[in-house]
Amino acid sequence: MSPLLLLLPGVTNTARVWDDVVPLLGADFSLIVPTAAGHRGGPAAVGRATISGLVDDVEALLDERGLASVHIAGNSMGGWMAIELARRGRALSVCALSPAGCWTPGEADETHATSTIRRGRLMARMAGPLAPLVLRSSVLRRRFLRDAAERGDRLTPRQAADMVRDLAGCVVAPDLLGTTERVLPMDPLPCPVTVAWSSEDRIFPPEVNAVSARRLLPGARHLCLDGVGHVPMIDDPDLCARVIREVVRSGPDGPEVASTA
């Protein structure tokens, strides 16, 4: 039986953000790719949304399937959730791509990120029904998605429009962007953890948030992925699939797959 791999998207993103990575991993893993509650196309949100509550939801999903633990890869909020699932003993390995939560609530390392995402949501909501028309232009796709990716023009107009709709339509974004939660120190680690930061990340600059991550997770393997933005699945799905595959197969002492952060 193929290893089970759970893929978790970032805040406002849905399972669709993994669409270009899934075909590259499908031959090697049995994939579980959920959309979080309160996100477009996902389950309805109940009460105030928190990271802890979303992690509870994933645990419930694993319990429903009779799964004690799985390999987990996540981006941004999904990377944070993967770390918390490891803390709860539900992960066999973790690949956290630019994880959120490696910050001090209320300080610049948090407010820069959340303010950037809020600004993007405002633009997406203002674009409204005009977004599909605007995003036919590869130049405008690249500009509109610049906070998420270096090469937003890699997406098709339909993919880009879906991403913008997801951004605008995430009803729990205000709760999650206003959270006072954070990643707490974890040492030793309960399973192999790789934290991979995007070199061109405009939301979580690695020179800021990667420093915090090393302090919080000193036993993790820390990497820098060259030439990609905050959502590296947009810029280079092949690189993301390769990193995830090697994390699962080789653990923390395996061969390097990118330059060290």
Stockholm file with secondary structure:
# STOCKHOLM 1.0

chainA/1-261         MSPLLLLLPGVTNTARVWDDVVPLLGADFSLIVPTAAGHRGGPAAVGRATISGLVDDVEALLDERGLASVHIAGNSMGGWMAIELARRGRALSVCALSPAGCWTPGEADETHATSTIRRGRLMARMAGPLAPLVLRSSVLRRRFLRDAAERGDRLTPRQAADMVRDLAGCVVAPDLLGTTERVLPMDPLPCPVTVAWSSEDRIFPPEVNAVSARRLLPGARHLCLDGVGHVPMIDDPDLCARVIREVVRSGPDGPEVASTA
#=GR chainA/1-261 SS CCCEEEEECCTTCCGGGGTTTHHHHTTTCEEECCCCTTSTTSCCCCSSCCHHHHHHHHHHHHHHTTCSCEEEEEETHHHHHHHHHHHTTCEEEEEEESCTTCSCTTSHHHHHHHHHHHHHHHHHHHHGGGHHHHTTSHHHHHHHTTTTCSCGGGSCHHHHHHHHHHHHHCTTHHHHHTCCCCCCCCCSCSSCEEEEEETTCSSSCIIIIIHHHHHHCTTSEEEEETTCCSSHHHHCHHHHHHHHHHHHHHGGGSCCCSEEC
#=GC SS_cons         CCCEEEEECCTTCCGGGGTTTHHHHTTTCEEECCCCTTSTTSCCCCSSCCHHHHHHHHHHHHHHTTCSCEEEEEETHHHHHHHHHHHTTCEEEEEEESCTTCSCTTSHHHHHHHHHHHHHHHHHHHHGGGHHHHTTSHHHHHHHTTTTCSCGGGSCHHHHHHHHHHHHHCTTHHHHHTCCCCCCCCCSCSSCEEEEEETTCSSSCIIIIIHHHHHHCTTSEEEEETTCCSSHHHHCHHHHHHHHHHHHHHGGGSCCCSEEC
//
